[in-house]
Each structure stands twice: as C-alpha cells, then as structure tokens.
C-alpha cells in the first residue's frame, strides 16, 4: 500500500511521530496523533510601493517578478520562488477596492493599510496544508477560532488564474499566521515565476521565520494548541540574542523568540511590538550574496555565529522593506 501524502510528509520530517530531523528543530509530535501542516509555504512582506520593493529585493539578490493581482481585494504582489517555498511582496494597488473588501470574513488583508502606514515589513507566515478542511475541523475541535477554508486566487500578468484555499485565525487567536492549500500544482505555479529557484544570492530555501514575543513560554503554549503539535524545547539563540523555540514544518522552522539582550529581536520588539520580524534563508554562498549586494550599492550585512556554529549574515529593515533578512551557508 502506498503511504498517504500526510504519512509521507511525517516520514520526511523524521518519522510518523513528526519529530524533525533538522538540527536545531523541535517541532514535536502532533497532539491528535496525525500529520497536520506540511511546510512553510511562503512568507508575506508588505510594502508601500510594489515596484520599489521589487527593486530593493533584486539588490538583495532575489530573482523577483510580478505575481499578479488579487481580484476584488485591491492588492497585487511579486514573487521570488525558491525550491518549493517563496517570498511574497504585497502592496495595495487600489485603495478603494481594498477598503471595500477588508471587512469580509476570512480576509487576511484586513488591516493591511494600517500595517503599511506603520512601516510595513514581515506580516504573515503561511503554512501549507494538503487537506485544509480537515485541518480547520481539527483546529476547531481544539477550541481554535478559525475561518472556513475559502476559495482564493490571483491572476498573473499573463492572464493565468492560480487558485488556492485559505483559512485565517479569528479574533480569539490573533496570531500572524494563516493556512493555505494550493489547488494549482507547484510545477504550474513555478512556470509563472521567471527564474524560479535561480537567485543571484544563491538562496535555496527558507530555513527559519522568526516571531518576537515578550513571553516565550506563554506563546509556545498558544502556538502548540493552534498548530496541534507538542511544545518544542527552548534554547538560546546567539545571533538575535534571544531565547527561542522552533516548530519545524518540512525544511523550515517557525521560530518564537524572546530577547535576553540587545539585538535584532529586541530592536524589533521595541520598534513594532510582538510579531514576525526576520527570515533566514539557506544559500549556496554567503560570499556571493554579499558581493551581489555590494555590487548593487547595499552595505555589507553584519555577521554572527549561530547556535549551530555556522556563520550567518543579516540585512537590516532599512534595506529590506521593514524586515530582517538573514542568510546562512558556506562562504
């Protein structure tokens, strides 16, 4: 008998108990005994002007292209596709249309205008599901306030409609994550992103997405219940000077961080309060990434040493659309 997609995903994450094999992980087993979300699908960075945001991310070495418009939402985006995950820049293209749709149930773009006015940056981390209706039902059984799985889509510049289902958390669980099940296969979606997986900075995939908090233990308990996984261990992060806990989904870790000393996490907490603030990408060459940035007029990113012993470098929010963008890999 062939394993189900969920059983296969569990095996890839370290066995049917869902314990990850990646160093520094700790996602833990599913509380209900079955597989839940399979990976971090993409991350959303919100910017005031899409064209300028794209220009800046190209200077950072991302091969990023217009993704298209979200009909009826008043927004448009740009996509930088890596192996299977992607970075999304999102901006408002029609304020009247956006405001007319912002109050609709299950709309992840509610509050977008205010977020951008406050400086923009990393807003959401989106988890992928292969059965979103089942995952919504499981979350509701745990008492989680979450919307139905609703049909969504965007129209590419070439006129192709890409479709998915999405579910967002309700007011009782205001976390900066939402959930997606793609109806258009990844191979088809990659066709509509020129240069997918081929970035001048050598980025291969997203390794970590970071959310800063003032109370790590309390937030870990909340995320564990929402996501349906056991609480991961906590440990000390050296680059962002924080106590951390990592929920591992596929190759990427959803990381909660509480600062213990001055650093990027503490700065983000003071500047914007709790929420997503940093991404860490695995690259084939940090040196190549740094040289590309220097060639395009950006300052050399600061370097530090991770808890794994690897060096990492970090681009700051002033040159990365309000987010910290990190790179890790060989020199």
C-alpha positions in Angstrom: 0.0 0.0 0.0 1.3 3.4 -0.9 1.6 5.9 2.1 -0.7 8.8 2.1 0.6 12.3 1.5 0.3 13.0 5.2 2.2 9.9 6.2 4.9 10.7 3.6 5.3 14.2 5.0 5.6 12.8 8.5 8.3 10.4 7.4 10.2 13.3 5.8 10.0 15.3 9.0 11.6 12.5 11.0 9.1 9.6 11.3 5.4 9.2 11.8 5.6 10.9 15.2 6.5 14.1 13.4 9.8 14.7 15.3 12.0 16.7 12.9 15.5 15.5 11.9 16.8 19.0 11.2 19.4 20.4 13.5 18.0 22.9 15.9 14.5 21.7 15.3 12.0 20.5 17.8 8.5 20.6 16.2 7.3 17.7 18.3 4.5 15.2 17.5 1.0 16.0 16.5 -1.3 16.2 19.6 -4.0 14.3 17.8 -1.7 11.6 16.5 -1.8 12.5 12.8 0.0 14.8 10.5 -1.0 18.5 10.3 0.6 21.2 8.3 3.3 20.1 5.9 5.6 23.1 5.5 6.0 26.8 5.5 4.5 27.7 2.1 5.5 31.3 1.9 6.1 34.5 3.8 4.4 37.8 3.2 6.3 41.2 3.3 4.1 44.2 2.9 5.5 47.3 1.2 4.0 50.7 0.3 5.1 50.5 -3.3 5.4 47.2 -5.1 7.8 48.4 -7.8 10.2 50.0 -5.3 10.0 46.9 -3.1 10.9 44.7 -6.1 13.9 46.9 -6.9 15.2 46.6 -3.3 14.8 42.8 -3.2 16.6 42.5 -6.5 19.5 44.4 -4.9 19.4 41.8 -2.1 19.8 39.1 -4.8 16.3 37.7 -5.1 15.0 36.9 -8.6 11.6 38.5 -8.1 8.9 39.2 -10.6 5.3 40.5 -10.7 2.9 37.8 -9.4 -0.3 39.5 -10.4 -3.4 40.9 -8.9 -5.9 39.6 -6.3 -9.3 40.3 -7.9 -11.7 42.1 -5.6 -9.0 42.7 -2.9 -7.3 45.8 -4.3 -3.9 44.3 -3.9 -1.1 43.0 -6.1 2.1 41.1 -5.4 5.5 40.0 -6.5 7.0 36.5 -6.1 10.5 35.2 -5.5 10.3 31.4 -5.8 12.9 29.2 -4.3 12.8 25.4 -4.3 9.2 24.9 -3.1 8.6 27.9 -0.9 8.5 31.6 -1.9 8.8 35.1 -0.7 5.9 37.4 -1.4 5.9 41.2 -1.6 2.4 42.6 -1.2 1.1 46.1 -1.8 -2.2 47.9 -2.2 -2.9 48.8 -5.9 -6.4 50.2 -5.4 -7.2 51.6 -2.0 -10.9 52.0 -2.6 -11.3 48.4 -3.7 -9.1 47.2 -0.8 -11.1 49.1 1.8 -14.3 47.8 0.4 -13.1 44.2 0.8 -11.1 44.5 4.0 -14.0 43.7 6.3 -15.0 40.4 4.6 -14.9 37.3 6.7 -11.7 35.3 6.4 -9.8 38.1 4.7 -6.1 38.0 5.6 -5.6 41.6 4.2 -7.7 43.3 6.8 -5.7 46.0 8.5 -3.1 46.0 5.7 -3.3 49.8 5.0 -2.6 50.5 8.7 0.2 48.0 8.8 1.9 49.6 5.8 1.4 53.1 7.2 3.2 52.0 10.4 6.2 50.9 8.4 5.3 47.6 6.7 7.6 44.6 6.8 7.1 40.9 7.5 3.4 40.4 8.3 2.4 36.8 7.9 4.0 33.3 7.8 1.8 31.0 5.8 1.6 27.2 6.5 0.7 24.8 3.8 -1.9 22.0 4.2 -2.8 19.2 1.9 -6.3 18.9 3.4 -7.3 22.3 4.7 -10.9 21.4 5.5 -9.7 18.6 7.8 -7.1 20.9 9.4 -9.8 23.5 10.1 -12.0 20.9 11.7 -9.1 19.7 13.8 -8.3 23.2 15.0 -11.9 23.9 15.9 -12.0 20.6 17.9 -9.2 22.1 19.9 -11.1 25.3 20.5 -9.3 27.4 17.9 -11.1 30.3 16.4 -10.5 29.8 12.6 -12.4 30.6 9.4 -13.7 28.1 6.9 -11.4 27.2 4.1 -12.3 29.7 1.4 -11.5 29.9 -2.3 -8.8 32.4 -3.2 -6.7 33.2 -6.3 -4.6 35.7 -8.2 -4.4 36.5 -11.9 -0.8 36.5 -13.3 0.4 39.2 -15.7 -0.1 36.7 -18.5 -3.8 36.2 -17.5 -3.5 32.8 -15.9 -5.7 32.2 -12.8 -3.9 30.5 -10.0 -6.2 29.0 -7.3 -6.0 28.0 -3.6 -8.0 27.7 -0.5 -7.1 29.7 2.6 -8.2 29.9 6.3 -7.4 32.6 8.7 -7.4 32.7 12.5 -10.2 34.7 14.2 -10.1 37.4 16.9 -9.7 34.8 19.7 -6.4 33.6 18.2 -4.8 36.7 16.6 -1.5 35.1 15.5 0.5 36.3 12.5 0.0 33.0 10.6 -2.6 31.6 8.2 -3.2 28.5 6.2 -3.2 27.6 2.6 -4.0 24.6 0.3 -2.9 25.1 -3.3 -5.3 23.9 -6.0 -2.8 24.9 -8.8 0.2 22.4 -8.7 3.6 23.9 -7.7 5.0 23.0 -11.1 2.4 25.1 -12.8 2.9 28.0 -10.3 6.7 28.0 -10.9 6.1 28.3 -14.6 4.6 31.8 -14.0 7.6 33.0 -12.0 10.6 33.5 -14.3 13.9 32.3 -12.9 12.3 30.3 -10.1 14.9 28.8 -7.8 17.7 30.7 -9.5 18.7 33.7 -7.3 21.9 35.7 -7.6 22.3 35.5 -3.8 22.2 31.7 -4.1 19.1 31.2 -1.9 17.8 27.7 -2.0 15.0 27.7 0.6 13.6 29.3 3.7 15.2 27.9 6.8 13.6 29.9 9.6 10.9 32.5 10.1 11.0 34.4 13.4 8.3 35.9 15.5 9.3 38.0 18.5 7.3 37.9 21.7 7.5 39.2 25.3 6.5 35.9 26.9 8.0 32.9 25.2 6.5 30.1 27.4 3.0 31.5 27.0 3.3 31.9 23.3 4.7 28.4 22.8 1.7 27.0 24.6 -0.7 29.0 22.4 1.0 28.0 19.1 1.2 24.4 20.2 -2.6 24.3 20.7 -3.3 26.2 17.4 -0.9 24.1 15.3 -1.8 20.8 17.0 1.8 19.8 17.8 3.7 19.3 21.1 5.7 22.1 22.6 9.3 22.2 21.4 12.3 22.7 23.6 13.6 26.2 24.3 17.2 27.2 23.8 19.4 30.2 23.4 19.9 31.9 20.0 23.2 33.7 19.6 22.7 35.9 16.5 19.4 37.5 17.5 20.2 37.3 21.3 17.0 35.5 22.2 15.6 32.5 24.0 13.9 30.6 21.2 11.6 27.7 20.4 11.2 26.2 16.9 8.2 24.5 15.4 9.6 22.5 12.5 7.5 22.1 9.3 9.3 20.5 6.5 12.7 22.2 5.9 11.7 25.4 7.7 11.3 26.3 11.3 8.6 28.6 12.7 10.6 30.3 15.5 9.3 32.1 18.5 11.9 34.4 20.1 12.1 36.4 23.4 15.1 38.7 23.6 17.5 38.4 26.5 19.9 41.1 25.4 20.1 44.0 22.8 20.0 42.7 19.2 17.6 42.4 16.2 14.8 40.8 18.2 14.9 43.4 21.0 15.0 46.2 18.4 12.0 44.7 16.5 10.1 44.3 19.7 10.7 47.9 20.7 10.0 49.3 17.2 6.9 47.3 16.3 5.9 45.2 19.3 5.3 41.4 19.1 5.1 39.8 15.7 7.1 38.5 12.7 10.4 40.3 12.1 13.0 38.1 10.5 13.6 35.5 7.8 16.7 33.2 7.4 17.4 31.7 4.0 19.8 28.9 3.2 22.2 30.0 0.4 24.9 28.2 -1.6 27.3 31.0 -0.9 27.2 33.8 1.6 30.2 35.4 -0.1 28.4 35.5 -3.4 25.3 37.0 -1.7 27.4 39.7 0.0 29.3 40.5 -3.2 26.0 40.9 -5.1 24.7 43.3 -2.5 27.9 45.3 -2.5 27.8 45.5 -6.3 24.2 46.9 -6.1 25.2 49.6 -3.6 24.0 47.9 -0.4 26.1 47.9 2.8 27.7 44.6 3.8 25.4 42.6 6.1 26.5 42.2 9.7 27.7 38.7 10.6 27.3 36.5 13.6 27.6 32.9 14.7 24.5 30.7 15.2 24.0 28.2 17.9 24.8 25.5 15.3 28.3 27.0 14.9 27.6 28.3 11.4 28.2 31.9 10.4 25.1 33.9 9.3 24.7 37.4 8.0 21.8 39.8 8.4 20.4 42.6 6.2 18.5 45.2 8.2 15.0 46.5 7.8 16.0 49.8 6.3 17.2 48.0 3.1 14.8 45.0 3.3 11.3 46.5 3.3 11.0 46.6 7.1 12.1 43.1 7.7 15.4 41.5 8.8 16.6 39.2 6.0 19.3 36.6 7.0 21.5 34.3 5.0 23.3 31.1 6.1 25.5 28.7 4.2 29.1 28.1 3.1 31.4 31.0 2.3 
